[in-house]
């Protein structure tokens, strides 16, 4: 029998827009109490208020640049204090910028890795101890098809996402004996502000993957019986334009 998510607690990074926002709305609809992290506090404060009113859940907001470990520790401590414990961690925050290796500024290249990889690492370091102590938990890392196959102009983004894939599998092997499930999702291009700002091709809504589609897969993974876990899941647009 699938698990009920009602009254579980979750932290979501990058929750103010795109995939993170869609996951927050989907989890709130299941009765999950939420801690929302973003670099733009106003966005997650407004979303938290909306979800509290719409679904009658507890929802709290915190501001953090996930590439800064001190900001992550402060945000997670704040949200854990409000929620009491964390059952689910959704590592969604990330950036996508593209350019040839010899043409991209080294600092910009490094920033992509710092946010996409080290940001995920910082969140894991902050949240995992509580899960290990309680001997249960779910972690979903939003990676990308770019973590499975490289492409021209994608050296920084692909490097960060390949690393997230490797870290996800390694951590899964480390904590599965603690009944903690760790999953990597690898969507292709999703119609999000990140994709638009990066100049990626975005087609009509009925032909292009939407954030809500990714959120549905997240719900499926979390509802699975505790005895099994979804290791990885690739999500592709069926017939892109």
N, C-alpha and C positions, 0 to 999 in steps of 0.2 A: 504494500500500500504506500502511495506517495505521502511525503511528509506535509504537514500543515506548517505554514510559515508564520501564522498568527502569533503575535507578541514576541517574535524574535527581534533581535536588534542588529543593525547594520551600519557600517561606515562606508560612505561612497566618496571617492575623490573625483575631482572634476565634475561636481554634481550640478553646477549652475547652468549647463547647456548641453546640447547634443546627447550622446549616449548616456552620460552620467545622469542627466535630468530624466531621461526616459526610464532608466532603471529605478530611480528614486520614486517616480510616479507608480511604476508597476509594483514595486515592493510595498509602497504605502497602501495600494489597493488590496494587498494580501494581509494587511494588518501588521506590517513590520515597522518598528520604531526606528527612527533614522538619525544618524549623525552625518551632516553634509559638509564637505570640505571643498573650498575653492580659493583661488587667489583673489577673487572679487567677492567680498563678504556680502555686499548688498544683494547679489543674485541669489545666494543660498539662504539668506535671511528671508527674502520674499518667498522663495520656494518652500521653506520650512513652514512659514505661516500658512501658505496655501494648502499644504498637505495636511496640516493639523486641522484646519477648518473642513476640508473636503472629506477626510477619511477618519478623523477622530483619533489619530495616532499622536505619539510624542515625536517631535522633530526639532533638532537643534542644528545650529550653524557654527562653523569655525573657519577662520581664515588661515591659510598656510601656503607657502611655496614648498611643494613636496620635495624639491631638491635640497632644501635646507633642513638638516636633521633636527635642529633645535626647534624650528617652527612646527615640524611634524610631531615631535614629542609633546609640545605644548597643546596642540590642537587635539591630539588623541587623548591626552590626560583630561582635557576639558570635556570632551564628548563622552568618554568613559565614565567620568564623574556624574554626568547627567543621565546616561543610559544604564549605569551600574556595571554592565559587562557588554562585550561585543561578540555576537554569534557569527556575523558575516562581515567580511571585508571585500569590497569591490574596488580593485585598483584600476581605475579608469583614466585618471588624469594623464595627459600627454600632449606633446606638440609634434607637428609635422611640417618640416621645411625641407626643400629639395634643391640640389645643385651638385654639379660635378665636384669630386673630391678636391681637385686642384683649384677650383674657383670659389668654393665656399670658405668663408672666413673661419679660421680654426676655432675661435671662441664660440661662434654660432654652432659649429659641428659638436663641440664639447657640451654646449648647453642642451642640445637634443638628447645626448646620452645621459647627462645629469638629471634631466627631468624624467625621461621615459624609463631609464634603467635604475638610476640611483634613487629616484623618487619612489619607485615600487619597492626597492630594497628598504628605504627608510620606513615606509609604512609597514612592511612585514616585520621589521625589527621592533616597531612600537606596539603592534597588535598581537603578534604571535605568542608572546609569553603568557598573556591572559588565557588564550585558547588552550595552550599546553597545560596550564594549571587546571582548567576546567575539563580537560580531556575531550574537547569537542570543538568544532568550528568549521566554517566554510570560507574559502578564499577563492575569488575569481579574478584573474588577471586578464585585462583586455589587451591582447597583443594585436596581431595583424597578419594578413597573408605576407606582408613584408618581413615577417619573422620566419618565413619558410622559403622564400625565394628572393634573391637580390635583383635589382634592376638599376639601369643607368640613372644617375642623379639621386640615388637612394642610399648612398654609402652610410651616412649618419643615421638615418631613420631605420634602415635595415639592420645596421649593427646594434642599435638599441633594442629593436624588437626580437632579433635572433637571441640576444642575451636574456631578454625577459623570458623567452621560451625555455632556454636552458635552465635558468634560475627556477622557473616554475616547476619543471620536472624534478629538479634536485630537491627543492623544498618539499614537494609532494612525497618523495621517498623518505625524507627525514621525519615527517610528522604524521604519516598515515597510521602509525602505531598508536598515535594519540587521538585517533578517530577524527582527524582534521583532513578535510577534503580540499585539494588544491587543483584548480582547473585553469587552463589557458583557452581563451576564445580567440579565433583568428578570422575576424571579418575582412572581406574585401572592402572596397571603398564604400563608405556610408555617407548619406546626405547630412552632413554636419557642418557647423561653422569652421571646424578645423580643415575639412576637405575643401570648402569654398575658399578659405583664406590661403590655402596652399596652391590654389589654381587647378585643382583636380576636376575632371569632367563630371558634372552632375546632370543627370537626365531628368525626365519627367518622374513625378512621385510614384506613379504606378509601375515604373520600370526600374527604379533605383532603390537600393536597400535604405531603409529608414532606421533611425535610432530605436524605434519601438520594436522593430524586428529583432534586434540584438537583445533587447530587454526580455522578449519572450523566451529566447534561448537561456538567458540567465535564470528565469523562473523555472524552466524545465530542469536545469542542472540542480538547483537548490531543492526542488521538490522530490528528487529521486530518493528512494529508501536509503537510510544511513549506511546500509551494508555495501553500497556501490557508489562509485564516483565517476563523473565524466572527466577523463584525463585531458582531452583536447577536443575542440569542436571547430570546424571550419564553416563559415557562413558566407555564401557567395550570392550575389545578385544573379537571378536565373538567366535573364536575357538582356544584358545592359545595352544601352544605346551607344 
